[in-house]
Amino acid sequence: MRLPARSREWRLTTAEILYRLPDHPVLLQTFIWQNYDLAPHYPELRRFLAFWRRELDGPVHSVRVASADPLPHRGWRHADHLLTLH
């Protein structure tokens, strides 16, 4: 299945990762990961989670993902004035 071009753009992606502390497995800790990634498959996030499972001791409990639509490219605009308020 081929995805529409709009859905294959890089987007700012935020993941809330809940993981268990190695010394206290009944406690959950939160880690926030943020990077640009390609929705809907999120290869960067998957790469990070693979690193987590391979290198870190705290097992992942759950992951919540939020992804923002990319901003439309409208080019650069020049500011005519700069005001400073104290």
HTML snippet that shows the backbone in 3Dmol.js (N, CA, C, O; Angstrom):
<script src="https://3Dmol.org/build/3Dmol-min.js"></script>
<div id="view" style="width:600px;height:400px;position:relative"></div>
<script>
const pdb = `
ATOM      1  N   MET A   1       0.845  -1.179   0.000  1.00  0.00           N
ATOM      2  CA  MET A   1       0.000   0.000   0.000  1.00  0.00           C
ATOM      3  C   MET A   1       0.885   1.236   0.000  1.00  0.00           C
ATOM      4  O   MET A   1       1.785   1.349   0.832  1.00  0.00           O
ATOM      5  N   ARG A   2       0.652   2.139  -0.896  1.00  0.00           N
ATOM      6  CA  ARG A   2       1.437   3.367  -0.995  1.00  0.00           C
ATOM      7  C   ARG A   2       0.733   4.471  -0.223  1.00  0.00           C
ATOM      8  O   ARG A   2      -0.455   4.726  -0.422  1.00  0.00           O
ATOM      9  N   LEU A   3       1.486   5.126   0.665  1.00  0.00           N
ATOM     10  CA  LEU A   3       0.916   6.204   1.469  1.00  0.00           C
ATOM     11  C   LEU A   3       0.913   7.509   0.684  1.00  0.00           C
ATOM     12  O   LEU A   3       1.792   7.731  -0.148  1.00  0.00           O
ATOM     13  N   PRO A   4      -0.066   8.375   0.940  1.00  0.00           N
ATOM     14  CA  PRO A   4      -0.054   9.694   0.299  1.00  0.00           C
ATOM     15  C   PRO A   4       1.200  10.465   0.706  1.00  0.00           C
ATOM     16  O   PRO A   4       1.737  10.253   1.793  1.00  0.00           O
ATOM     17  N   ALA A   5       1.661  11.352  -0.160  1.00  0.00           N
ATOM     18  CA  ALA A   5       2.901  12.091   0.103  1.00  0.00           C
ATOM     19  C   ALA A   5       2.826  12.868   1.413  1.00  0.00           C
ATOM     20  O   ALA A   5       3.826  12.954   2.125  1.00  0.00           O
ATOM     21  N   ARG A   6       1.687  13.426   1.745  1.00  0.00           N
ATOM     22  CA  ARG A   6       1.550  14.231   2.965  1.00  0.00           C
ATOM     23  C   ARG A   6       1.803  13.395   4.215  1.00  0.00           C
ATOM     24  O   ARG A   6       2.375  13.897   5.182  1.00  0.00           O
ATOM     25  N   SER A   7       1.391  12.141   4.213  1.00  0.00           N
ATOM     26  CA  SER A   7       1.542  11.316   5.410  1.00  0.00           C
ATOM     27  C   SER A   7       2.968  10.791   5.569  1.00  0.00           C
ATOM     28  O   SER A   7       3.300  10.225   6.610  1.00  0.00           O
ATOM     29  N   ARG A   8       3.826  10.974   4.540  1.00  0.00           N
ATOM     30  CA  ARG A   8       5.194  10.476   4.621  1.00  0.00           C
ATOM     31  C   ARG A   8       6.196  11.565   4.969  1.00  0.00           C
ATOM     32  O   ARG A   8       7.400  11.340   4.845  1.00  0.00           O
ATOM     33  N   GLU A   9       5.744  12.733   5.400  1.00  0.00           N
ATOM     34  CA  GLU A   9       6.640  13.826   5.724  1.00  0.00           C
ATOM     35  C   GLU A   9       7.181  13.683   7.147  1.00  0.00           C
ATOM     36  O   GLU A   9       6.575  13.040   8.004  1.00  0.00           O
ATOM     37  N   TRP A  10       8.327  14.297   7.365  1.00  0.00           N
ATOM     38  CA  TRP A  10       8.902  14.317   8.702  1.00  0.00           C
ATOM     39  C   TRP A  10       8.048  15.200   9.592  1.00  0.00           C
ATOM     40  O   TRP A  10       7.627  16.286   9.194  1.00  0.00           O
ATOM     41  N   ARG A  11       7.799  14.724  10.797  1.00  0.00           N
ATOM     42  CA  ARG A  11       6.968  15.451  11.754  1.00  0.00           C
ATOM     43  C   ARG A  11       7.639  15.448  13.114  1.00  0.00           C
ATOM     44  O   ARG A  11       8.398  14.538  13.448  1.00  0.00           O
ATOM     45  N   LEU A  12       7.350  16.470  13.888  1.00  0.00           N
ATOM     46  CA  LEU A  12       7.822  16.482  15.262  1.00  0.00           C
ATOM     47  C   LEU A  12       7.023  15.434  16.025  1.00  0.00           C
ATOM     48  O   LEU A  12       5.797  15.512  16.098  1.00  0.00           O
ATOM     49  N   THR A  13       7.715  14.465  16.588  1.00  0.00           N
ATOM     50  CA  THR A  13       7.084  13.345  17.272  1.00  0.00           C
ATOM     51  C   THR A  13       7.532  13.334  18.728  1.00  0.00           C
ATOM     52  O   THR A  13       8.721  13.452  19.025  1.00  0.00           O
ATOM     53  N   THR A  14       6.580  13.194  19.617  1.00  0.00           N
ATOM     54  CA  THR A  14       6.853  13.112  21.046  1.00  0.00           C
ATOM     55  C   THR A  14       6.333  11.780  21.560  1.00  0.00           C
ATOM     56  O   THR A  14       5.205  11.385  21.266  1.00  0.00           O
ATOM     57  N   ALA A  15       7.169  11.091  22.331  1.00  0.00           N
ATOM     58  CA  ALA A  15       6.757   9.813  22.922  1.00  0.00           C
ATOM     59  C   ALA A  15       6.927   9.893  24.428  1.00  0.00           C
ATOM     60  O   ALA A  15       7.979  10.289  24.929  1.00  0.00           O
ATOM     61  N   GLU A  16       5.879   9.510  25.139  1.00  0.00           N
ATOM     62  CA  GLU A  16       5.952   9.382  26.590  1.00  0.00           C
ATOM     63  C   GLU A  16       6.188   7.902  26.879  1.00  0.00           C
ATOM     64  O   GLU A  16       5.338   7.059  26.589  1.00  0.00           O
ATOM     65  N   ILE A  17       7.344   7.596  27.451  1.00  0.00           N
ATOM     66  CA  ILE A  17       7.725   6.213  27.714  1.00  0.00           C
ATOM     67  C   ILE A  17       7.632   5.975  29.221  1.00  0.00           C
ATOM     68  O   ILE A  17       8.315   6.631  30.008  1.00  0.00           O
ATOM     69  N   LEU A  18       6.783   5.034  29.606  1.00  0.00           N
ATOM     70  CA  LEU A  18       6.713   4.614  31.004  1.00  0.00           C
ATOM     71  C   LEU A  18       7.544   3.343  31.148  1.00  0.00           C
ATOM     72  O   LEU A  18       7.388   2.393  30.381  1.00  0.00           O
ATOM     73  N   TYR A  19       8.421   3.341  32.135  1.00  0.00           N
ATOM     74  CA  TYR A  19       9.270   2.170  32.336  1.00  0.00           C
ATOM     75  C   TYR A  19       9.380   1.858  33.821  1.00  0.00           C
ATOM     76  O   TYR A  19       9.170   2.724  34.670  1.00  0.00           O
ATOM     77  N   ARG A  20       9.708   0.625  34.115  1.00  0.00           N
ATOM     78  CA  ARG A  20       9.846   0.173  35.497  1.00  0.00           C
ATOM     79  C   ARG A  20      11.273   0.383  35.968  1.00  0.00           C
ATOM     80  O   ARG A  20      12.224   0.149  35.222  1.00  0.00           O
ATOM     81  N   LEU A  21      11.416   0.822  37.204  1.00  0.00           N
ATOM     82  CA  LEU A  21      12.739   0.986  37.783  1.00  0.00           C
ATOM     83  C   LEU A  21      13.332  -0.388  38.081  1.00  0.00           C
ATOM     84  O   LEU A  21      12.638  -1.245  38.628  1.00  0.00           O
ATOM     85  N   PRO A  22      14.604  -0.618  37.734  1.00  0.00           N
ATOM     86  CA  PRO A  22      15.197  -1.946  37.947  1.00  0.00           C
ATOM     87  C   PRO A  22      15.211  -2.369  39.421  1.00  0.00           C
ATOM     88  O   PRO A  22      14.966  -3.536  39.729  1.00  0.00           O
ATOM     89  N   ASP A  23      15.495  -1.431  40.335  1.00  0.00           N
ATOM     90  CA  ASP A  23      15.572  -1.764  41.764  1.00  0.00           C
ATOM     91  C   ASP A  23      14.207  -1.781  42.452  1.00  0.00           C
ATOM     92  O   ASP A  23      14.051  -2.382  43.515  1.00  0.00           O
ATOM     93  N   HIS A  24      13.224  -1.124  41.846  1.00  0.00           N
ATOM     94  CA  HIS A  24      11.871  -1.042  42.430  1.00  0.00           C
ATOM     95  C   HIS A  24      10.853  -1.301  41.319  1.00  0.00           C
ATOM     96  O   HIS A  24      10.261  -0.350  40.808  1.00  0.00           O
ATOM     97  N   PRO A  25      10.632  -2.551  40.934  1.00  0.00           N
ATOM     98  CA  PRO A  25       9.783  -2.854  39.776  1.00  0.00           C
ATOM     99  C   PRO A  25       8.313  -2.466  39.921  1.00  0.00           C
ATOM    100  O   PRO A  25       7.588  -2.456  38.925  1.00  0.00           O
ATOM    101  N   VAL A  26       7.854  -2.149  41.127  1.00  0.00           N
ATOM    102  CA  VAL A  26       6.456  -1.730  41.270  1.00  0.00           C
ATOM    103  C   VAL A  26       6.278  -0.252  40.942  1.00  0.00           C
ATOM    104  O   VAL A  26       5.146   0.211  40.801  1.00  0.00           O
ATOM    105  N   LEU A  27       7.387   0.509  40.817  1.00  0.00           N
ATOM    106  CA  LEU A  27       7.315   1.930  40.498  1.00  0.00           C
ATOM    107  C   LEU A  27       7.509   2.151  39.003  1.00  0.00           C
ATOM    108  O   LEU A  27       8.313   1.480  38.355  1.00  0.00           O
ATOM    109  N   LEU A  28       6.748   3.116  38.469  1.00  0.00           N
ATOM    110  CA  LEU A  28       6.901   3.510  37.071  1.00  0.00           C
ATOM    111  C   LEU A  28       7.549   4.894  37.008  1.00  0.00           C
ATOM    112  O   LEU A  28       7.241   5.775  37.810  1.00  0.00           O
ATOM    113  N   GLN A  29       8.441   5.064  36.052  1.00  0.00           N
ATOM    114  CA  GLN A  29       9.109   6.332  35.813  1.00  0.00           C
ATOM    115  C   GLN A  29       8.743   6.782  34.399  1.00  0.00           C
ATOM    116  O   GLN A  29       8.460   5.952  33.535  1.00  0.00           O
ATOM    117  N   THR A  30       8.749   8.086  34.165  1.00  0.00           N
ATOM    118  CA  THR A  30       8.405   8.635  32.858  1.00  0.00           C
ATOM    119  C   THR A  30       9.648   9.192  32.182  1.00  0.00           C
ATOM    120  O   THR A  30      10.479   9.842  32.814  1.00  0.00           O
ATOM    121  N   PHE A  31       9.760   8.925  30.879  1.00  0.00           N
ATOM    122  CA  PHE A  31      10.809   9.509  30.053  1.00  0.00           C
ATOM    123  C   PHE A  31      10.140  10.092  28.821  1.00  0.00           C
ATOM    124  O   PHE A  31       9.328   9.421  28.183  1.00  0.00           O
ATOM    125  N   ILE A  32      10.469  11.337  28.475  1.00  0.00           N
ATOM    126  CA  ILE A  32       9.904  11.980  27.288  1.00  0.00           C
ATOM    127  C   ILE A  32      10.963  12.007  26.199  1.00  0.00           C
ATOM    128  O   ILE A  32      12.062  12.523  26.407  1.00  0.00           O
ATOM    129  N   TRP A  33      10.635  11.452  25.038  1.00  0.00           N
ATOM    130  CA  TRP A  33      11.521  11.429  23.879  1.00  0.00           C
ATOM    131  C   TRP A  33      10.894  12.309  22.810  1.00  0.00           C
ATOM    132  O   TRP A  33       9.689  12.228  22.571  1.00  0.00           O
ATOM    133  N   GLN A  34      11.697  13.148  22.166  1.00  0.00           N
ATOM    134  CA  GLN A  34      11.161  14.005  21.118  1.00  0.00           C
ATOM    135  C   GLN A  34      12.185  14.110  19.996  1.00  0.00           C
ATOM    136  O   GLN A  34      13.370  14.342  20.237  1.00  0.00           O
ATOM    137  N   ASN A  35      11.707  13.935  18.761  1.00  0.00           N
ATOM    138  CA  ASN A  35      12.580  14.002  17.604  1.00  0.00           C
ATOM    139  C   ASN A  35      11.704  14.130  16.362  1.00  0.00           C
ATOM    140  O   ASN A  35      10.488  13.954  16.445  1.00  0.00           O
ATOM    141  N   TYR A  36      12.298  14.429  15.230  1.00  0.00           N
ATOM    142  CA  TYR A  36      11.559  14.402  13.970  1.00  0.00           C
ATOM    143  C   TYR A  36      11.532  12.966  13.472  1.00  0.00           C
ATOM    144  O   TYR A  36      12.545  12.268  13.504  1.00  0.00           O
ATOM    145  N   ASP A  37      10.362  12.529  13.010  1.00  0.00           N
ATOM    146  CA  ASP A  37      10.202  11.145  12.600  1.00  0.00           C
ATOM    147  C   ASP A  37       9.167  11.057  11.481  1.00  0.00           C
ATOM    148  O   ASP A  37       8.401  11.993  11.252  1.00  0.00           O
ATOM    149  N   LEU A  38       9.158   9.932  10.797  1.00  0.00           N
ATOM    150  CA  LEU A  38       8.232   9.702   9.690  1.00  0.00           C
ATOM    151  C   LEU A  38       7.022   8.909  10.181  1.00  0.00           C
ATOM    152  O   LEU A  38       7.145   7.745  10.564  1.00  0.00           O
ATOM    153  N   ALA A  39       5.858   9.548  10.165  1.00  0.00           N
ATOM    154  CA  ALA A  39       4.629   8.845  10.528  1.00  0.00           C
ATOM    155  C   ALA A  39       4.165   8.049   9.317  1.00  0.00           C
ATOM    156  O   ALA A  39       4.465   8.473   8.201  1.00  0.00           O
ATOM    157  N   PRO A  40       3.484   6.970   9.442  1.00  0.00           N
ATOM    158  CA  PRO A  40       2.956   6.341  10.647  1.00  0.00           C
ATOM    159  C   PRO A  40       3.844   5.223  11.200  1.00  0.00           C
ATOM    160  O   PRO A  40       3.472   4.589  12.187  1.00  0.00           O
ATOM    161  N   HIS A  41       5.004   4.964  10.595  1.00  0.00           N
ATOM    162  CA  HIS A  41       5.828   3.827  11.029  1.00  0.00           C
ATOM    163  C   HIS A  41       6.872   4.198  12.081  1.00  0.00           C
ATOM    164  O   HIS A  41       7.361   3.314  12.785  1.00  0.00           O
ATOM    165  N   TYR A  42       7.225   5.469  12.207  1.00  0.00           N
ATOM    166  CA  TYR A  42       8.133   5.989  13.227  1.00  0.00           C
ATOM    167  C   TYR A  42       9.451   5.208  13.317  1.00  0.00           C
ATOM    168  O   TYR A  42       9.727   4.602  14.353  1.00  0.00           O
ATOM    169  N   PRO A  43      10.262   5.209  12.267  1.00  0.00           N
ATOM    170  CA  PRO A  43      11.514   4.442  12.311  1.00  0.00           C
ATOM    171  C   PRO A  43      12.502   4.955  13.356  1.00  0.00           C
ATOM    172  O   PRO A  43      13.223   4.152  13.948  1.00  0.00           O
ATOM    173  N   GLU A  44      12.560   6.267  13.602  1.00  0.00           N
ATOM    174  CA  GLU A  44      13.490   6.806  14.608  1.00  0.00           C
ATOM    175  C   GLU A  44      13.084   6.364  16.005  1.00  0.00           C
ATOM    176  O   GLU A  44      13.939   5.974  16.801  1.00  0.00           O
ATOM    177  N   LEU A  45      11.802   6.417  16.311  1.00  0.00           N
ATOM    178  CA  LEU A  45      11.317   5.973  17.622  1.00  0.00           C
ATOM    179  C   LEU A  45      11.562   4.480  17.805  1.00  0.00           C
ATOM    180  O   LEU A  45      11.977   4.048  18.880  1.00  0.00           O
ATOM    181  N   ARG A  46      11.312   3.703  16.781  1.00  0.00           N
ATOM    182  CA  ARG A  46      11.564   2.257  16.871  1.00  0.00           C
ATOM    183  C   ARG A  46      13.044   1.967  17.104  1.00  0.00           C
ATOM    184  O   ARG A  46      13.392   1.064  17.864  1.00  0.00           O
ATOM    185  N   ARG A  47      13.907   2.730  16.452  1.00  0.00           N
ATOM    186  CA  ARG A  47      15.352   2.562  16.644  1.00  0.00           C
ATOM    187  C   ARG A  47      15.737   2.901  18.096  1.00  0.00           C
ATOM    188  O   ARG A  47      16.544   2.204  18.711  1.00  0.00           O
ATOM    189  N   PHE A  48      15.145   3.987  18.633  1.00  0.00           N
ATOM    190  CA  PHE A  48      15.427   4.360  20.009  1.00  0.00           C
ATOM    191  C   PHE A  48      14.930   3.297  20.990  1.00  0.00           C
ATOM    192  O   PHE A  48      15.634   2.960  21.941  1.00  0.00           O
ATOM    193  N   LEU A  49      13.732   2.767  20.770  1.00  0.00           N
ATOM    194  CA  LEU A  49      13.192   1.742  21.671  1.00  0.00           C
ATOM    195  C   LEU A  49      14.008   0.449  21.588  1.00  0.00           C
ATOM    196  O   LEU A  49      14.159  -0.249  22.591  1.00  0.00           O
ATOM    197  N   ALA A  50      14.530   0.126  20.414  1.00  0.00           N
ATOM    198  CA  ALA A  50      15.404  -1.047  20.288  1.00  0.00           C
ATOM    199  C   ALA A  50      16.687  -0.835  21.085  1.00  0.00           C
ATOM    200  O   ALA A  50      17.168  -1.752  21.750  1.00  0.00           O
ATOM    201  N   PHE A  51      17.244   0.382  21.017  1.00  0.00           N
ATOM    202  CA  PHE A  51      18.417   0.716  21.826  1.00  0.00           C
ATOM    203  C   PHE A  51      18.085   0.577  23.314  1.00  0.00           C
ATOM    204  O   PHE A  51      18.875   0.028  24.082  1.00  0.00           O
ATOM    205  N   TRP A  52      16.915   1.077  23.715  1.00  0.00           N
ATOM    206  CA  TRP A  52      16.497   1.026  25.122  1.00  0.00           C
ATOM    207  C   TRP A  52      16.466  -0.428  25.603  1.00  0.00           C
ATOM    208  O   TRP A  52      17.034  -0.753  26.646  1.00  0.00           O
ATOM    209  N   ARG A  53      15.803  -1.293  24.843  1.00  0.00           N
ATOM    210  CA  ARG A  53      15.678  -2.703  25.242  1.00  0.00           C
ATOM    211  C   ARG A  53      17.034  -3.405  25.297  1.00  0.00           C
ATOM    212  O   ARG A  53      17.257  -4.275  26.139  1.00  0.00           O
ATOM    213  N   ARG A  54      17.941  -3.020  24.388  1.00  0.00           N
ATOM    214  CA  ARG A  54      19.244  -3.659  24.294  1.00  0.00           C
ATOM    215  C   ARG A  54      20.220  -3.154  25.360  1.00  0.00           C
ATOM    216  O   ARG A  54      21.006  -3.942  25.886  1.00  0.00           O
ATOM    217  N   GLU A  55      20.188  -1.856  25.692  1.00  0.00           N
ATOM    218  CA  GLU A  55      21.239  -1.248  26.511  1.00  0.00           C
ATOM    219  C   GLU A  55      20.823  -0.837  27.923  1.00  0.00           C
ATOM    220  O   GLU A  55      21.689  -0.715  28.790  1.00  0.00           O
ATOM    221  N   LEU A  56      19.547  -0.623  28.185  1.00  0.00           N
ATOM    222  CA  LEU A  56      19.124  -0.101  29.489  1.00  0.00           C
ATOM    223  C   LEU A  56      18.427  -1.184  30.310  1.00  0.00           C
ATOM    224  O   LEU A  56      17.845  -2.121  29.763  1.00  0.00           O
ATOM    225  N   ASP A  57      18.498  -1.036  31.620  1.00  0.00           N
ATOM    226  CA  ASP A  57      17.950  -2.053  32.521  1.00  0.00           C
ATOM    227  C   ASP A  57      16.454  -1.935  32.771  1.00  0.00           C
ATOM    228  O   ASP A  57      15.797  -2.948  33.010  1.00  0.00           O
ATOM    229  N   GLY A  58      15.894  -0.726  32.723  1.00  0.00           N
ATOM    230  CA  GLY A  58      14.477  -0.549  33.040  1.00  0.00           C
ATOM    231  C   GLY A  58      13.580  -1.009  31.919  1.00  0.00           C
ATOM    232  O   GLY A  58      13.593  -0.406  30.846  1.00  0.00           O
ATOM    233  N   PRO A  59      12.783  -2.076  32.128  1.00  0.00           N
ATOM    234  CA  PRO A  59      11.895  -2.542  31.054  1.00  0.00           C
ATOM    235  C   PRO A  59      10.775  -1.536  30.764  1.00  0.00           C
ATOM    236  O   PRO A  59      10.225  -0.916  31.674  1.00  0.00           O
ATOM    237  N   VAL A  60      10.454  -1.391  29.484  1.00  0.00           N
ATOM    238  CA  VAL A  60       9.411  -0.461  29.053  1.00  0.00           C
ATOM    239  C   VAL A  60       8.045  -1.037  29.416  1.00  0.00           C
ATOM    240  O   VAL A  60       7.753  -2.200  29.135  1.00  0.00           O
ATOM    241  N   HIS A  61       7.217  -0.209  30.041  1.00  0.00           N
ATOM    242  CA  HIS A  61       5.852  -0.592  30.396  1.00  0.00           C
ATOM    243  C   HIS A  61       4.891  -0.214  29.270  1.00  0.00           C
ATOM    244  O   HIS A  61       4.088  -1.038  28.832  1.00  0.00           O
ATOM    245  N   SER A  62       4.975   1.045  28.799  1.00  0.00           N
ATOM    246  CA  SER A  62       4.087   1.498  27.728  1.00  0.00           C
ATOM    247  C   SER A  62       4.688   2.730  27.051  1.00  0.00           C
ATOM    248  O   SER A  62       5.562   3.403  27.596  1.00  0.00           O
ATOM    249  N   VAL A  63       4.184   3.000  25.838  1.00  0.00           N
ATOM    250  CA  VAL A  63       4.646   4.147  25.065  1.00  0.00           C
ATOM    251  C   VAL A  63       3.423   4.833  24.471  1.00  0.00           C
ATOM    252  O   VAL A  63       2.597   4.187  23.826  1.00  0.00           O
ATOM    253  N   ARG A  64       3.304   6.147  24.689  1.00  0.00           N
ATOM    254  CA  ARG A  64       2.251   6.945  24.053  1.00  0.00           C
ATOM    255  C   ARG A  64       2.927   7.894  23.070  1.00  0.00           C
ATOM    256  O   ARG A  64       3.921   8.539  23.406  1.00  0.00           O
ATOM    257  N   VAL A  65       2.392   7.977  21.866  1.00  0.00           N
ATOM    258  CA  VAL A  65       3.018   8.761  20.812  1.00  0.00           C
ATOM    259  C   VAL A  65       2.070   9.875  20.365  1.00  0.00           C
ATOM    260  O   VAL A  65       0.876   9.651  20.167  1.00  0.00           O
ATOM    261  N   ALA A  66       2.628  11.079  20.212  1.00  0.00           N
ATOM    262  CA  ALA A  66       1.901  12.211  19.637  1.00  0.00           C
ATOM    263  C   ALA A  66       2.751  12.757  18.506  1.00  0.00           C
ATOM    264  O   ALA A  66       3.971  12.875  18.627  1.00  0.00           O
ATOM    265  N   SER A  67       2.091  13.089  17.404  1.00  0.00           N
ATOM    266  CA  SER A  67       2.818  13.566  16.241  1.00  0.00           C
ATOM    267  C   SER A  67       2.100  14.787  15.691  1.00  0.00           C
ATOM    268  O   SER A  67       0.887  14.758  15.484  1.00  0.00           O
ATOM    269  N   ALA A  68       2.845  15.860  15.454  1.00  0.00           N
ATOM    270  CA  ALA A  68       2.266  17.096  14.931  1.00  0.00           C
ATOM    271  C   ALA A  68       2.426  17.136  13.418  1.00  0.00           C
ATOM    272  O   ALA A  68       3.446  16.709  12.876  1.00  0.00           O
ATOM    273  N   ASP A  69       1.408  17.654  12.747  1.00  0.00           N
ATOM    274  CA  ASP A  69       1.513  17.830  11.299  1.00  0.00           C
ATOM    275  C   ASP A  69       2.646  18.801  11.000  1.00  0.00           C
ATOM    276  O   ASP A  69       2.879  19.738  11.764  1.00  0.00           O
ATOM    277  N   PRO A  70       3.347  18.585   9.900  1.00  0.00           N
ATOM    278  CA  PRO A  70       4.429  19.504   9.551  1.00  0.00           C
ATOM    279  C   PRO A  70       3.878  20.885   9.222  1.00  0.00           C
ATOM    280  O   PRO A  70       2.763  21.015   8.718  1.00  0.00           O
ATOM    281  N   LEU A  71       4.666  21.907   9.510  1.00  0.00           N
ATOM    282  CA  LEU A  71       4.255  23.264   9.176  1.00  0.00           C
ATOM    283  C   LEU A  71       4.378  23.459   7.664  1.00  0.00           C
ATOM    284  O   LEU A  71       5.332  22.983   7.049  1.00  0.00           O
ATOM    285  N   PRO A  72       3.425  24.149   7.076  1.00  0.00           N
ATOM    286  CA  PRO A  72       3.522  24.388   5.629  1.00  0.00           C
ATOM    287  C   PRO A  72       4.695  25.309   5.327  1.00  0.00           C
ATOM    288  O   PRO A  72       4.985  26.231   6.089  1.00  0.00           O
ATOM    289  N   HIS A  73       5.363  25.051   4.213  1.00  0.00           N
ATOM    290  CA  HIS A  73       6.498  25.871   3.822  1.00  0.00           C
ATOM    291  C   HIS A  73       5.978  27.113   3.101  1.00  0.00           C
ATOM    292  O   HIS A  73       5.404  27.024   2.016  1.00  0.00           O
ATOM    293  N   ARG A  74       6.185  28.243   3.712  1.00  0.00           N
ATOM    294  CA  ARG A  74       5.726  29.488   3.102  1.00  0.00           C
ATOM    295  C   ARG A  74       6.898  30.414   2.790  1.00  0.00           C
ATOM    296  O   ARG A  74       6.706  31.572   2.421  1.00  0.00           O
ATOM    297  N   GLY A  75       8.094  29.897   2.940  1.00  0.00           N
ATOM    298  CA  GLY A  75       9.259  30.728   2.650  1.00  0.00           C
ATOM    299  C   GLY A  75       9.596  31.644   3.817  1.00  0.00           C
ATOM    300  O   GLY A  75       8.978  31.572   4.880  1.00  0.00           O
ATOM    301  N   TRP A  76      10.570  32.491   3.606  1.00  0.00           N
ATOM    302  CA  TRP A  76      11.010  33.419   4.651  1.00  0.00           C
ATOM    303  C   TRP A  76      10.274  34.742   4.513  1.00  0.00           C
ATOM    304  O   TRP A  76       9.955  35.183   3.409  1.00  0.00           O
ATOM    305  N   ARG A  77      10.014  35.362   5.652  1.00  0.00           N
ATOM    306  CA  ARG A  77       9.443  36.703   5.656  1.00  0.00           C
ATOM    307  C   ARG A  77      10.395  37.611   6.399  1.00  0.00           C
ATOM    308  O   ARG A  77      10.979  37.214   7.407  1.00  0.00           O
ATOM    309  N   HIS A  78      10.553  38.804   5.920  1.00  0.00           N
ATOM    310  CA  HIS A  78      11.434  39.780   6.550  1.00  0.00           C
ATOM    311  C   HIS A  78      10.618  40.631   7.507  1.00  0.00           C
ATOM    312  O   HIS A  78       9.547  41.125   7.154  1.00  0.00           O
ATOM    313  N   ALA A  79      11.126  40.798   8.715  1.00  0.00           N
ATOM    314  CA  ALA A  79      10.464  41.672   9.684  1.00  0.00           C
ATOM    315  C   ALA A  79      10.892  43.115   9.432  1.00  0.00           C
ATOM    316  O   ALA A  79      12.083  43.411   9.336  1.00  0.00           O
ATOM    317  N   ASP A  80       9.925  43.996   9.328  1.00  0.00           N
ATOM    318  CA  ASP A  80      10.233  45.409   9.064  1.00  0.00           C
ATOM    319  C   ASP A  80      10.694  46.148  10.315  1.00  0.00           C
ATOM    320  O   ASP A  80      11.496  47.078  10.221  1.00  0.00           O
ATOM    321  N   HIS A  81      10.195  45.746  11.494  1.00  0.00           N
ATOM    322  CA  HIS A  81      10.502  46.455  12.730  1.00  0.00           C
ATOM    323  C   HIS A  81      10.791  45.459  13.834  1.00  0.00           C
ATOM    324  O   HIS A  81      10.282  44.338  13.845  1.00  0.00           O
ATOM    325  N   LEU A  82      11.622  45.902  14.760  1.00  0.00           N
ATOM    326  CA  LEU A  82      11.901  45.120  15.955  1.00  0.00           C
ATOM    327  C   LEU A  82      11.649  46.009  17.153  1.00  0.00           C
ATOM    328  O   LEU A  82      12.306  47.038  17.310  1.00  0.00           O
ATOM    329  N   LEU A  83      10.712  45.631  17.995  1.00  0.00           N
ATOM    330  CA  LEU A  83      10.374  46.415  19.183  1.00  0.00           C
ATOM    331  C   LEU A  83      10.810  45.655  20.422  1.00  0.00           C
ATOM    332  O   LEU A  83      10.659  44.436  20.498  1.00  0.00           O
ATOM    333  N   THR A  84      11.344  46.368  21.382  1.00  0.00           N
ATOM    334  CA  THR A  84      11.746  45.778  22.655  1.00  0.00           C
ATOM    335  C   THR A  84      10.980  46.465  23.766  1.00  0.00           C
ATOM    336  O   THR A  84      11.011  47.690  23.876  1.00  0.00           O
ATOM    337  N   LEU A  85      10.302  45.698  24.582  1.00  0.00           N
ATOM    338  CA  LEU A  85       9.567  46.228  25.735  1.00  0.00           C
ATOM    339  C   LEU A  85      10.263  45.786  27.004  1.00  0.00           C
ATOM    340  O   LEU A  85      10.703  44.642  27.124  1.00  0.00           O
ATOM    341  N   HIS A  86      10.355  46.700  27.943  1.00  0.00           N
ATOM    342  CA  HIS A  86      10.983  46.377  29.224  1.00  0.00           C
ATOM    343  C   HIS A  86       9.937  46.215  30.290  1.00  0.00           C
ATOM    344  O   HIS A  86      10.269  45.940  31.444  1.00  0.00           O
TER     345      HIS A  86
END
`;
const viewer = $3Dmol.createViewer("view");
viewer.addModel(pdb, "pdb");
viewer.setStyle({}, {cartoon: {color: "spectrum"}});
viewer.zoomTo();
viewer.render();
</script>
